[in-house]
């Protein structure tokens, strides 16, 4: 439990470090059939920023809690990068892809928290 909180805080710090926008955490604990405890979703304005956000998340998490992702997918196009930390999966989107896939609203019964962007 404590590890999840530290990981979550480090992921959010990594996003805020590179000015990621519309940060949302979705608590999926207790929902049948889910593959993780949390989704963290955010967006960057361009493929360059999406890639920078993903790198920043990995760097800050490694620095703060010495954890590396199990897998990272999507770096080639940098339109939607998924970072899998086991209990927490991070999705870094371009805005139009985030709107299209709408994963923010897949679990209406999940507790969703919106994190303010740092400007």
C-alpha positions as CSV (number, residue, x, y, z in Angstrom):
1,X,0.0,0.0,0.0
2,X,2.7,2.5,1.0
3,X,4.7,1.4,-2.1
4,X,1.7,2.3,-4.3
5,X,1.5,5.7,-2.8
6,X,5.2,6.4,-3.3
7,X,5.0,5.2,-6.9
8,X,1.9,7.2,-7.6
9,X,3.5,10.4,-6.2
10,X,6.7,9.8,-8.2
11,X,4.7,9.2,-11.4
12,X,2.8,12.5,-10.8
13,X,6.0,14.4,-10.1
14,X,7.5,13.1,-13.3
15,X,4.4,14.3,-15.3
16,X,4.4,17.7,-13.6
17,X,8.2,18.1,-14.1
18,X,7.6,18.2,-17.9
19,X,4.3,20.2,-17.7
20,X,1.9,17.3,-18.5
21,X,-1.7,18.3,-18.6
22,X,-5.0,16.9,-17.5
23,X,-3.6,14.4,-15.0
24,X,-6.1,11.8,-13.8
25,X,-5.7,8.9,-11.4
26,X,-8.3,6.1,-11.5
27,X,-8.4,3.8,-8.5
28,X,-9.4,0.4,-9.8
29,X,-9.0,-1.5,-6.6
30,X,-11.8,-3.9,-5.9
31,X,-13.2,-3.8,-9.4
32,X,-13.5,-7.3,-10.8
33,X,-11.4,-8.2,-13.8
34,X,-9.0,-5.2,-13.8
35,X,-5.3,-5.8,-14.5
36,X,-3.9,-3.2,-12.1
37,X,-4.8,-1.1,-9.0
38,X,-4.4,2.3,-10.7
39,X,-4.4,4.0,-14.1
40,X,-2.6,7.3,-14.3
41,X,-3.6,9.3,-17.5
42,X,-2.1,12.5,-18.8
43,X,-1.4,14.3,-22.0
44,X,1.2,16.2,-23.8
45,X,0.8,18.7,-26.7
46,X,3.1,17.0,-29.2
47,X,4.8,13.7,-29.8
48,X,8.0,15.3,-28.5
49,X,6.3,16.3,-25.2
50,X,4.6,12.8,-24.9
51,X,8.1,11.2,-25.2
52,X,9.6,13.7,-22.7
53,X,6.8,13.0,-20.2
54,X,7.4,9.2,-20.4
55,X,11.1,9.7,-20.0
56,X,10.6,12.1,-17.0
57,X,8.2,9.6,-15.3
58,X,10.8,6.8,-15.7
59,X,13.6,9.0,-14.5
60,X,11.8,10.4,-11.4
61,X,10.4,6.9,-10.4
62,X,13.9,5.4,-10.7
63,X,15.5,8.3,-8.7
64,X,12.8,8.3,-5.9
65,X,12.0,4.6,-5.4
66,X,14.5,2.7,-7.5
67,X,11.8,1.1,-9.6
68,X,11.9,0.4,-13.3
69,X,8.8,-0.3,-15.5
70,X,8.0,-3.9,-16.4
71,X,7.4,-2.7,-20.0
72,X,7.0,0.6,-22.0
73,X,5.2,0.7,-25.3
74,X,4.5,3.3,-27.9
75,X,7.8,5.3,-27.9
76,X,8.2,5.0,-31.7
77,X,5.2,7.2,-32.6
78,X,4.9,8.9,-29.1
79,X,1.2,9.4,-29.6
80,X,0.2,7.1,-26.8
81,X,2.9,5.7,-24.5
82,X,2.0,3.1,-21.9
83,X,4.3,2.5,-18.9
84,X,3.5,-0.6,-16.9
85,X,4.7,-0.6,-13.3
86,X,2.6,-3.7,-12.4
87,X,0.1,-2.3,-9.9
88,X,0.1,1.1,-11.7
89,X,-0.2,1.6,-15.5
90,X,0.5,5.1,-16.9
91,X,-1.0,6.3,-20.2
92,X,0.6,9.4,-21.8
93,X,-1.5,10.6,-24.7
94,X,-1.7,13.2,-27.4
95,X,-5.1,15.0,-26.7
96,X,-6.9,13.8,-29.8
97,X,-5.9,10.1,-29.1
98,X,-7.0,10.5,-25.4
99,X,-10.4,11.8,-26.6
100,X,-10.7,9.0,-29.2
101,X,-9.9,6.1,-26.8
102,X,-11.7,7.7,-23.8
103,X,-10.2,5.3,-21.3
104,X,-10.8,7.9,-18.6
105,X,-14.5,6.9,-18.6
106,X,-14.3,3.1,-19.0
107,X,-14.9,2.4,-15.3
108,X,-17.8,4.6,-14.1
109,X,-17.6,2.9,-10.6
110,X,-13.9,3.7,-10.1
111,X,-12.8,6.6,-7.9
112,X,-11.2,9.2,-10.2
113,X,-9.0,12.1,-9.0
114,X,-8.0,15.0,-11.2
115,X,-4.5,16.4,-10.3
116,X,-4.1,20.1,-11.1
117,X,-1.6,21.0,-13.8
118,X,1.4,23.0,-12.7
119,X,1.7,26.0,-15.0
